[in-house]
C-alpha cells in the first residue's frame, strides 16, 4: 500500500515500536500524539496517562529517534466528552464502563482516523495495539487476535468496521512476544524501551470513585442493599462505588457470600445475590456491531469473550432490532456496560455492550 | 521535498556574516569582559563595539543599551524594573490587549502580587490602539505605558510616536516591545519619544538567546537579578559575548538592507494577501491592510483549525504558524485575535505567513497553489465531523 502512515504515538514502548517497524519496512511514517487532558495534565496525578504533556515529550523523543515528523494534536475535548463523561455517566447509572473501548471507538478510530484521512491526506493509521488485520480472499479486512495471545488487545477493538479496518495497521500484533517489542525498542535506541506498561484506567491517578463522586455526587447517595425477594439486608454508600459482580461484604450481615447482582439508580438500590443467583446464561446487548458490517445470519454460534483477556465461552447470538441476545452455554457473569466480543477462532466478528436491566 | 519557510516572525535563519563573526569570537576571544587583563579587554572591546552598532541603528547612545537574554527578558526588565524603581511614586501600568505574553503576563504577574494596578486598553478591528484611549487610561499614579511597536501575530503597526508624545506630555514613561519591527522598520529613538525598547536578535537574522533593552538616559530602572553588576548593574551576569557580537552584526546588516529588503518583502506580502483573499473563499485578513509589518500576511479561515492548517502545510512542505503557541498541542484561540473582536471559532482557524530574505516569488506561487485546496479539504473534513 502506498501513501503516508500516521502512527498514534502514546509515549509508550508499544506505539514507538509500531512506528519503528513501519520505518523498517520503508513506509512514509508520520507520528502523532493526542493530547487528551486539558491543560496538559500538569495538575493531574495520573502518571500513566498517555495524554499528558509528559507522555507527549516521550512520544516526541521517540519520533525524533526514529527520524519521523511528529505532531502533537489536541483531542482533549472529544476525549473528555466521549470517554471521561461516558465513564462517569456509566457508573452513575449503575453500569461498569469500559473506557478503553470508548477511547478506541470514539477517539482513536473515529476522531483521529478521520482527521488523518480527511484533513492530512494520510492513507492509513497505525497504533500500538496487540492485534492483527488481515486481507481475506473475498476482499474484506479481518480483525484477528495478536500473535502473542498473552498480550492480545483485539477485545477492545471489536467495534472496528470495514471502513476503519481498511485504513488500520497494527504492526506489533505480528510480534511473537512483548520481549520482542522491547528488543526492537532497544535496537532502535528508543528512549521508551524500558518504560513500564500502562495499567488500569489511564486518566485516573487514584481511586476512580473520587472522580465519579466529584462529577456525579448523587451516585453516592446511600441506599438499601436488598435480596432478590426485596428484603433489605443492609445499606450501601452509593451505587457509583459498586460494580455488578463484586463481593458485597459491607453492611450485609448474613453468613452467605453475596455479590452485587443489579444496581437500580432511580431508587439508589443495590440488589445482591448468591453466586448462583447472579450468574446468567442470557444477556441483552446494545450498540452491536460487526467487523464485516452485517452479521453472518440472524443467529449464529460464537465464542464470546466477556472481559479483557477473558476466556472464550461457547454461546449463541440472536440479532434483534436495536441489539442482540447472547445465550451462553453455561452461566457466567458480566456487568452492564461491559463489552461482549464475538470470536470465531482468532477472528473478531463483532460485539456489543451489555444492556442494563432485569435478567432475560 | 523542497521546503518553503514562511515563519520568519517565529525566527529567522542566522545571516552568514553573523555566523562568521560569532564563530570567530568563540574560537579566538575567550576572555571575560570584566577582566582587566588583555584577554578581558579584547572581549570588552567586542561587546562595546556591538553596543555601538546597536545604539547607532536605534539612534541611541551606547550607554542606553542593555544586553539581555532576549526579548522576553527585555520586556520583563522594562516592566518590572521601571515599576520597582518608581515604587511609592506610582503604581499604575497601562498596556494593550494585543501585547506579547512577555508583556501581558508580566503585567498580570505584577498585578497579582498586589504591587501594581493594570489597565489594559482595547484595540480596534485592525488591531490598532487609539492614542486617545491611552491618554484616557493614564492616571496621576501611572508610572509606565507599554505598547508594542508591531504585533507578532497580525503585523499591525501602532502609532507609537503619537502615543509617545502623549506619554511625554503626561510625564509617563513609555516602553515599546519592538521585537518584531526592529530590523524591518526604522526605529529611531532620537525621533520617537519612547523611553524603553525591547529588541531580539533572532528576529533579524541574529542568534537566539540574546536581545537588548534600550533605556533612555534618565529612566530609572531597578535590576531584576543580583550579582556581579555587569551592564552597569541593570542586567548582571557575565556577558554572552558571541551572542552580543552576533546581535550587533545582525542589526547593522539589517539596517543596511532595510530599505530595499523591506520593500521587496512587502511586495511578496501583498502578493500573498491578494492571492489568498482571491483564491480562498471567506478568507479574512487579520491586522491592518497597510499599517502592517512588510513581511506579515495573516488570515483566519472560518471552518478550519489553526493546528490542522499548520500540520497540513508542513506535510506539503511549508513552514507556517497559526500565530499562537501550537507546538504543545494547545488549540486555545489567540488573545490577539479575540481582542480584534473575532469570534472564538473564527479565531481558531488562524494562519500567519511571514516572508523573509530568502523568500522568492516562486515560493509565493507555490504557496498560493497549495493553500486553497488544503483549506477546502480541512473545511470539508470539519463539516463531516460533528
HADDOCK unambig.tbl for C-alpha pairs under 7 A between the chains (distance, minus, plus):
assign (segid A and resid 35 and name CA) (segid B and resid 329 and name CA) 6.51 0.50 0.50
assign (segid A and resid 72 and name CA) (segid B and resid 327 and name CA) 6.91 0.50 0.50
assign (segid A and resid 72 and name CA) (segid B and resid 328 and name CA) 6.29 0.50 0.50
assign (segid A and resid 72 and name CA) (segid B and resid 329 and name CA) 4.85 0.50 0.50
assign (segid A and resid 73 and name CA) (segid B and resid 329 and name CA) 4.79 0.50 0.50
assign (segid A and resid 74 and name CA) (segid B and resid 329 and name CA) 5.07 0.50 0.50
assign (segid A and resid 74 and name CA) (segid B and resid 330 and name CA) 6.19 0.50 0.50
assign (segid A and resid 74 and name CA) (segid B and resid 331 and name CA) 6.66 0.50 0.50
assign (segid A and resid 118 and name CA) (segid B and resid 377 and name CA) 6.87 0.50 0.50
assign (segid A and resid 118 and name CA) (segid B and resid 381 and name CA) 5.31 0.50 0.50
assign (segid A and resid 119 and name CA) (segid B and resid 377 and name CA) 6.14 0.50 0.50
assign (segid A and resid 119 and name CA) (segid B and resid 378 and name CA) 5.06 0.50 0.50
assign (segid A and resid 119 and name CA) (segid B and resid 381 and name CA) 5.95 0.50 0.50
assign (segid A and resid 120 and name CA) (segid B and resid 312 and name CA) 5.33 0.50 0.50
